[in-house]
Each structure stands twice: as C-alpha cells, then as structure tokens.
Amino acid sequence: MTDKENRVVAHSSIRGLIILGLALSLVLMISRALKQSYWGAASVTGEGDCAYQVLRGKTLLGTIRFHAPANVSDIVQGLGLPLSEKLTGDERLVPCDSAIDIEAEDRNCRWAPLSASVLVALGGKIDLNSAQIEDLILVPGVGAKLASAIVDYRAKHGPFHSLADLERIPGVGAKKRAKMEPFLKITPWSDLQR
C-alpha cells in the first residue's frame, strides 16, 4: 500500500471509531433518560389490566393498576397521594391505560391514553382495535409493513374479535401470532366507542 492509501484507511478507521463512539453515547443518553422518565414503571402499585399513571404537569407521581376502570379519587388514593379538595368525590371513570394530569392550577384533572411505548414499558398490552401503525411497530415481529397491513385490515373489515383474527392478514401465521400475542389485547368495539 502507498502512503496515500494508508492515510485514507487510517482516516476511515478514525471516522468509524468516532461514529461508533457517538452512537454508543447516544444509546447511553437515551437509556439514562428512559430510566429517569419511567422510574415509576418499575414500581407499579396494584394488580390488573388497567394501568394508570398520575402526573402533576410533567412530574410522574406514580403508577397503579386496577382490574377494571377506576375513578379519579380511587386512583389518587390508591397511590397514597394526598387528595386535594378539587379531586375529592371525583367519581368519573377513567378509561384503562390512561395518564392522569392533576395539575395544581386546574379545577379539574385531565387524562389521555398512555402511549404504546409507556404501555409496553409497564408490561401492558396494546389494544389491537385502537392501535395506530406507530403503536404496532413496538410489538416484536411487527415492522412498518405488517403494522400498516393490520391497520388497513381493521379499516376494511371492522374490529378484531380475537387475536386469532390476525391470521387472516397475509404474512401472519400461527407462529408469528404467538410471538405477538403477549403484547396485544382486544377491547370490544362497543367499549372503545364510549
């Protein structure tokens, strides 16, 4: 090899090491951020299929599970949080798998569905009848193409009635369905419409 070729190889190697170092740094930063953001995911209170995260603004106060949809008062009390005057007697049922914001300035709390990534981190399941493409991609064995096919199938044929219905989608057989099942659930369509 000539000196010029040796320098090109050396520069390429150095660039590769720099890129690898940056990638590793990025992975470590994301890992730390997830641990800080979802510290409550490891300490989930209660049991059941309904997961709730209670927040005050952007601060996670706790995560709790119930066997059925619960009301705001029970969720807040179940976490051992002080129940403010505005939340006392709040008997509104909160849909399963919701994040509840009890922001201090508000007269009422608000809630929104937990993201699929948070659900998976909490050991929860993604609802096959309401999941979007970006949610389904989080399921092992599901890429963008299959996620799109699942959403398209649901749009054309209506809601899924069982996880076995997945086998009607090209590319999904019994083995692939079995790999996906631990991460999916089916909420009856009538419950989703409420």
Steps between C-alpha positions, in 0.01 A plus 500: 500500500612852429521772762190663354302174525621449860382852594158440339462173694612669823253787452220256421579302815504815711168616352351158570617513862360849544163398358495189722586713803225749422247220450597340832472838675154552352385156615627569853329841510169353385531219753560746786212720386261204489605388847441850636171549314351166585639429844140435603469222242705268719291578809145441387242481780200267481398225263285473191485584133414872540814712538496861612783749536433807713692815413516855626600688190800306368588337834405135534342447844434127466366208304217272611300210358135404555294205376238730345471869413527710816398850599738788557463497881577128528803528269652792692425342840630161382839660443494646851500855363325777690153555362446868429165665549445520124546121462296393805193323376612495136316186397560528125625168365833531325552270201761227553858575397480875558735770624324732745627854544400654834665835424466725805360804314215312336158466657468155341753235410549386139591165358627360175588150379843372599731472203570153369866530600402574861251213498765257378748636759239438771444146379162596360341400175420706191136495393474348154172683429634850568875473431653709226794399281755665730356305796505163326864540394591462870372142497775242439476354152302795362669737259358801321359291212314254725380779732356678197335176381338451844359854507379467138335165575319649801383797290359271229358215713414667830632429848685185597295260711791280606875490458452199273351744245857620438562184297268638231767757419757387241832433668354407838489134583461314828868546596507874434166547679634309803803732509274809487229387745675584830507867393144533367148509636155549354257751645149440373405761243199612707734591790724703268205705374411627851 
